[in-house]
Each structure stands twice: as structure tokens, then as C-alpha cells.
Amino acid sequence: MIIENAILSLITHTTTTTTIIIIITATTTILLLIIIIIIIIIIITTTTIIIIIITIIINIITILKASWSGEHHFKIVP
């Protein structure tokens, strides 16, 4: 009876420990996935913002070049 109780408690303890380890592993995996997704979103948004800024700078430079060189291919409507 004592041996059976000891074996049962050992099995229960092992199962509980395994369950806890599985839960911790699943939680960390989900957290890592969320962090990776957030990093990807940040990278995409920053590259988009950088591209927009570069485009605006190029447009400003071309407008300034055109106004400096005296070429007026476009009308600035007030």
C-alpha cells in the first residue's frame, strides 16, 4: 500500500511537472512569436516612413532645382 501510494504520488508529481513545463514552453513560444511579429511591423513601418521621407526630399530637391535653373514645367497655383 505504501509503495503504491509512493508510485502514484511520483506519477502525479511527474505529470504535474511535465504539464507546467509544457505550459511554460508554450507561453514563451507565443511570446516570442508576438515579439517577432511586433519587430516585423516596426521594421515595415519604419522603412515605409523612410521611403516617404526620401520621396518628399527628392520632390523638394527637384522643385528647387527647377526654380533655380529657371525651368517652369509646372504651375504653382496659389
C-alpha positions in Angstrom: 0.0 0.0 0.0 2.8 2.4 0.9 4.7 1.5 -2.3 1.6 2.0 -4.4 1.0 5.4 -2.8 4.6 6.4 -3.4 4.4 5.4 -7.1 1.1 7.2 -7.5 2.4 10.4 -5.9 5.6 10.1 -8.1 3.5 9.7 -11.3 1.2 12.7 -10.2 4.2 14.8 -9.4 5.9 14.0 -12.8 2.7 14.7 -14.7 2.3 18.0 -12.9 5.9 19.0 -13.6 5.6 18.0 -17.3 2.3 19.9 -17.6 4.0 23.0 -16.0 7.0 22.7 -18.4 4.7 22.4 -21.4 2.7 25.4 -20.3 5.8 27.5 -19.8 7.3 26.4 -23.2 4.0 27.2 -25.0 3.8 30.6 -23.3 7.4 31.5 -24.1 6.9 30.4 -27.7 3.7 32.5 -28.1 5.5 35.5 -26.5 8.5 35.0 -28.9 6.1 34.9 -31.9 4.3 38.1 -30.7 7.7 39.8 -30.2 8.8 38.7 -33.7 5.6 40.0 -35.3 5.9 43.3 -33.5 9.5 43.7 -34.7 8.5 42.9 -38.3 5.7 45.5 -38.0 8.1 48.1 -36.7 10.6 47.3 -39.5 7.9 47.6 -42.2 6.5 50.9 -40.8 10.0 52.5 -40.4 11.0 51.5 -43.9 7.8 52.9 -45.2 8.3 56.2 -43.3 11.9 56.4 -44.5 10.8 55.8 -48.1 8.1 58.5 -47.8 10.7 61.0 -46.3 13.2 60.2 -49.1 10.5 60.8 -51.7 9.5 64.1 -50.2 13.1 65.2 -50.1 13.6 64.2 -53.7 10.5 66.1 -54.7 11.7 69.2 -52.8 15.1 69.0 -54.5 13.6 68.7 -58.0 11.3 71.6 -57.3 14.2 73.7 -56.0 16.4 72.7 -59.0 13.7 73.7 -61.4 13.1 77.0 -59.7 16.9 77.7 -59.6 17.5 76.8 -63.2 14.5 78.8 -64.4 12.7 75.9 -65.9 9.0 76.1 -65.1 7.3 73.0 -66.4 4.7 73.2 -63.7 2.5 76.0 -62.4 2.3 76.7 -58.8 -1.3 77.7 -58.1 -1.8 79.8 -55.1 
